[in-house]
């Protein structure tokens, strides 16, 4: 493949990923709004459902900035949907954990989420969705390996 063709592939992948991100955010907003959440709040609460995490760990997991996660976590705590807990591994970097109200809000999304997932699987096919997920995870892993170090 020519260098130009490889560049076109990279650009096509990036543009498709940007469009998918926007589409997923739109779906997430529609699913989360009825229970009083935003897509960003759902994203942060979802990251800590199984275990409390630091703001930095949430940011790394979600691929978003630490500052963005911090603002969202502060809002979630202010509204009683999350709480800060002491972090035994780091005195200053508190852990974010959902409260009962936060877990209830996330649970309220489940019926709509399940219905949308079913519609998507019916429209695309479960095998194609599984293959798409595997390809996206592989692409993300390779991009992590090839990441260009930032310059000062």
C-alpha positions as CSV (number, residue, x, y, z in Angstrom):
1,X,0.0,0.0,0.0
2,X,1.2,3.5,-0.8
3,X,2.1,6.0,1.9
4,X,-0.8,8.2,0.6
5,X,-3.2,5.2,1.0
6,X,-2.0,4.6,4.5
7,X,-2.5,8.2,5.4
8,X,-6.0,8.1,3.9
9,X,-6.8,5.0,6.1
10,X,-5.5,6.7,9.2
11,X,-7.6,9.8,8.4
12,X,-10.7,7.7,7.7
13,X,-10.2,5.8,10.9
14,X,-9.9,9.0,12.9
15,X,-12.9,10.7,11.3
16,X,-15.0,7.6,11.8
17,X,-14.0,7.4,15.4
18,X,-14.8,11.1,15.9
19,X,-18.2,10.6,14.3
20,X,-18.9,7.4,16.4
21,X,-17.9,9.3,19.6
22,X,-20.5,12.0,18.8
23,X,-23.1,9.3,18.0
24,X,-22.4,7.4,21.2
25,X,-22.6,10.6,23.2
26,X,-25.9,11.5,21.6
27,X,-27.3,8.0,22.5
28,X,-25.9,8.3,26.0
29,X,-27.5,11.7,26.5
30,X,-30.8,10.3,25.4
31,X,-30.6,7.3,27.7
32,X,-29.3,9.2,30.8
33,X,-31.4,12.3,30.6
34,X,-34.7,10.6,31.8
35,X,-33.0,9.6,35.1
36,X,-31.4,13.1,35.7
37,X,-27.9,12.3,34.5
38,X,-25.8,13.5,31.6
39,X,-23.6,11.3,29.5
40,X,-20.5,12.6,31.3
41,X,-22.0,11.8,34.7
42,X,-23.0,8.4,33.5
43,X,-19.4,7.8,32.2
44,X,-17.8,8.7,35.5
45,X,-20.3,6.9,37.7
46,X,-20.0,3.8,35.4
47,X,-16.3,3.8,35.8
48,X,-16.6,3.4,39.6
49,X,-19.5,1.0,39.9
50,X,-17.3,-2.0,40.6
51,X,-14.6,-0.3,42.6
52,X,-13.7,3.2,43.7
53,X,-11.1,4.9,41.6
54,X,-9.0,8.1,41.7
55,X,-9.9,10.9,39.3
56,X,-6.6,10.2,37.4
57,X,-7.5,6.5,37.1
58,X,-10.9,7.3,35.7
59,X,-9.4,9.7,33.2
60,X,-6.9,7.1,32.0
61,X,-9.6,4.4,31.7
62,X,-12.0,6.7,29.8
63,X,-9.4,8.5,27.7
64,X,-10.4,11.9,28.9
65,X,-8.7,14.7,30.8
66,X,-8.2,14.6,34.5
67,X,-9.6,18.1,34.8
68,X,-12.8,17.1,33.1
69,X,-13.2,14.1,35.4
70,X,-12.5,16.3,38.4
71,X,-15.2,18.8,37.4
72,X,-17.7,16.0,36.8
73,X,-16.8,14.1,40.0
74,X,-17.2,17.4,42.0
75,X,-20.7,17.9,40.5
76,X,-21.7,14.3,41.3
77,X,-20.5,14.7,44.9
78,X,-22.3,18.0,45.2
79,X,-25.6,16.3,44.0
80,X,-25.2,13.3,46.3
81,X,-24.6,10.8,43.4
82,X,-21.0,10.1,44.4
83,X,-18.7,10.6,47.3
84,X,-14.9,11.0,47.9
85,X,-13.3,8.3,50.0
86,X,-9.8,8.2,51.5
87,X,-7.2,6.5,49.2
88,X,-4.9,4.2,51.2
89,X,-2.4,4.3,48.3
90,X,-2.2,8.1,48.0
91,X,-3.2,10.5,50.8
92,X,-4.1,13.5,48.5
93,X,-5.8,11.6,45.6
94,X,-9.1,10.6,47.0
95,X,-11.2,7.8,45.5
96,X,-14.5,8.4,43.8
97,X,-17.3,6.0,44.7
98,X,-21.0,6.0,43.8
99,X,-23.6,6.6,46.5
100,X,-26.8,4.7,46.8
101,X,-28.5,7.5,44.8
102,X,-25.8,7.2,42.1
103,X,-26.3,3.5,41.8
104,X,-30.1,3.9,41.6
105,X,-29.7,6.5,38.8
106,X,-27.4,4.1,36.8
107,X,-29.9,1.3,37.4
108,X,-32.6,3.6,36.0
109,X,-30.8,3.7,32.7
110,X,-30.7,-0.1,32.4
111,X,-34.1,-0.7,30.7
112,X,-33.4,1.9,28.0
113,X,-29.9,0.7,27.6
114,X,-31.0,-2.9,27.1
115,X,-33.6,-1.9,24.6
116,X,-31.2,0.2,22.6
117,X,-28.6,-2.6,22.7
118,X,-31.2,-5.1,21.4
119,X,-32.1,-2.7,18.5
120,X,-28.5,-2.2,17.6
121,X,-27.8,-6.0,17.7
122,X,-30.9,-6.6,15.5
123,X,-29.9,-4.0,13.0
124,X,-26.2,-4.9,12.7
125,X,-26.1,-8.5,13.9
126,X,-24.4,-9.7,17.0
127,X,-21.4,-11.3,15.2
128,X,-20.7,-8.0,13.4
129,X,-20.9,-6.1,16.6
130,X,-18.6,-8.6,18.3
131,X,-16.1,-8.2,15.5
132,X,-16.3,-4.4,15.5
133,X,-15.6,-4.4,19.3
134,X,-12.6,-6.7,18.9
135,X,-11.3,-4.5,16.1
136,X,-11.8,-1.3,18.1
137,X,-10.0,-2.8,21.1
138,X,-7.1,-4.0,19.0
139,X,-6.8,-0.6,17.3
140,X,-6.8,1.2,20.7
141,X,-4.1,-1.2,22.0
142,X,-1.9,-0.6,19.0
143,X,-2.4,3.2,19.2
144,X,-1.4,3.0,22.9
145,X,1.8,1.1,21.8
146,X,2.6,3.6,19.0
147,X,1.7,6.8,21.0
148,X,3.9,9.7,20.0
149,X,5.5,11.2,23.1
150,X,4.3,14.7,23.7
151,X,6.9,17.4,23.2
152,X,7.7,20.1,25.8
